[in-house]
């Protein structure tokens, strides 16, 4: 059930061009929770690759 929810979250953030949105712009070390909350969300190459890994693993495991 958790894996399915995770994949649904990934799929919900892929736009019509196939690009994953809402990826952290970059995460340096921070001292507070707010530091991490303030990091911009955008489309980043590493987010695309991790989404592909997650979707491939979902297919391998559940389909």
C-alpha positions as CSV (number, residue, x, y, z in Angstrom):
1,X,0.0,0.0,0.0
2,X,2.8,2.4,0.8
3,X,4.6,1.7,-2.5
4,X,1.4,2.4,-4.4
5,X,0.8,5.7,-2.6
6,X,4.4,6.7,-3.4
7,X,4.0,5.9,-7.1
8,X,0.7,7.8,-7.2
9,X,2.6,10.8,-5.7
10,X,5.3,10.6,-8.4
11,X,2.7,10.2,-11.2
12,X,0.7,13.2,-9.9
13,X,3.8,15.4,-10.3
14,X,4.7,14.4,-13.9
15,X,3.5,17.1,-16.4
16,X,2.2,16.6,-19.9
17,X,5.7,16.8,-21.3
18,X,6.8,13.9,-19.1
19,X,8.8,16.1,-16.7
20,X,8.7,15.5,-12.9
21,X,8.0,18.7,-11.0
22,X,8.3,19.5,-7.3
23,X,11.9,18.3,-6.9
24,X,14.2,20.0,-4.4
25,X,16.5,22.5,-6.0
26,X,19.3,21.3,-3.9
27,X,19.8,20.4,-0.3
28,X,22.8,21.7,1.6
29,X,23.2,21.1,5.3
30,X,20.8,23.2,7.4
31,X,20.3,23.8,11.1
32,X,16.5,23.9,11.2
33,X,13.4,22.3,9.8
34,X,12.5,25.6,8.3
35,X,15.7,25.7,6.3
36,X,14.6,22.6,4.5
37,X,11.0,23.8,4.0
38,X,12.4,27.0,2.4
39,X,14.3,25.1,-0.4
40,X,12.7,25.9,-3.8
41,X,11.0,23.1,-5.6
42,X,11.5,22.8,-9.4
43,X,12.4,20.2,-12.0
44,X,15.9,18.8,-11.5
45,X,17.7,16.0,-13.5
46,X,18.3,13.9,-10.4
47,X,14.6,13.9,-9.7
48,X,13.9,12.6,-13.2
49,X,16.3,9.7,-12.7
50,X,15.0,8.8,-9.3
51,X,11.4,8.9,-10.6
52,X,12.4,6.4,-13.3
53,X,14.0,4.1,-10.8
54,X,10.9,4.2,-8.6
55,X,8.5,3.6,-11.5
56,X,10.7,0.7,-12.8
57,X,10.9,-0.9,-9.4
58,X,7.1,-0.5,-9.0
59,X,6.6,-2.3,-12.3
60,X,9.1,-5.0,-11.4
61,X,7.5,-5.6,-8.0
62,X,3.8,-5.1,-8.5
63,X,3.0,-5.7,-12.2
